[in-house]
Amino acid sequence: MAEGSFFEKVEKIKMPIRILILVGTLVLIGAAFFFLVYQPKAAAIAQTRNEIEELKMKLTRARISAKKLPQVQAEEARVDAQFKEALKLLPDKAEIPSLLKSITQLGAEAHLQFRLFSPKKETPAGFYYRLPVAMEVSGKYHDVATFFYKVGRMERIVNILNVSMRPVKANSTELITNCQAVTYRFKGTTDGKKKKKKKKG
């Protein structure tokens, strides 16, 4: 009886109202599907797409880096070789005495007499130390020029600075030459260790 009365009531509802109820029901179902199912899924899909795009970009960058790796390694090896070659021009601390001895030997070969040969305190400058040596020699102008030329051709870097000349006596071809020979040495790891020990002490 209950079912019959329900259908009877439905049949009594006018057709436009039935259509409105049907449309409303469909709208509610559609809205529920959109907000509860479609929208969360769409957001998750969009996020996943963004993550995929980021991964693609990272993969592309990684591939480019991988292609450039041999070139970067070759450039690094070239720079390292140049650095090692440059270091050959800078003696280490152990070589300084023999280097100074070589300078005096060149002076003797050029027939100069050393009146003064005084190494001064080394001073830091960037990644190297400057080692100045005050010199005073006596000899003819040509001999001094020969000495300077030979010093300039040494394997190690030695610069002659602050040159001044005066005759031993009036009208003499014998000159007294004062100058400063400056050589350089690379700052090694031992220098850093010594500084730390001094600070601790």
Secondary structure, 3 states (H helix, E strand, C coil): CHHHHHHHHHHHCCHHHHHHHHHHHHHHHHHHHHHHHHHHHHHHHHHHHHHHHHHHHHHHHHHHHHHHHHHHHHHHHHHHHHHHHHHCCCCCHHHHHHHHHHHHHHHHHCCCEEEEEEECCCEEECCEEEEEEEEEEEEEHHHHHHHHHHHHCCCCCEEEEEEEEEECCCCCCEEEEEEEEEEEEECCHHHHHHHHHHHHC
